[in-house]
């Protein structure tokens, strides 16, 4: 049983010994500020270029959509009204047909289930 104690003492000694560790606790790597500033500036410039591209592409899509709508024979609002009227008419027709179907007029009566003899 002496061996586990020896291993535990060796491990604890390695963890708490500062003589073997040349770095002080909590030391951070030494970083130069120049590359960070350059990287931040390039990221900012890239973001501005991306926003400019988004604005140009977005305005083109809006302009093309407006031109396409103007070229339509039936405006989208009129087309929506027409389709709504067609849907209402089809629903009314289907409901009327369903009500007038011969099977809809037959009243089905459920038979009473005989009590079980258990």
Secondary structure, 3 states (H helix, E strand, C coil): CHHHHHHHHHHHHHHHCCCCCCCCCCCCCCCCHHHHHHHHHHHHHHHHHHHHHHHHHHHHHHHHHHHHHHHCCCCHHHHHHHHHHHHHHHHHHHHHHHHHCHHHHCCCCCCCCCCCCC
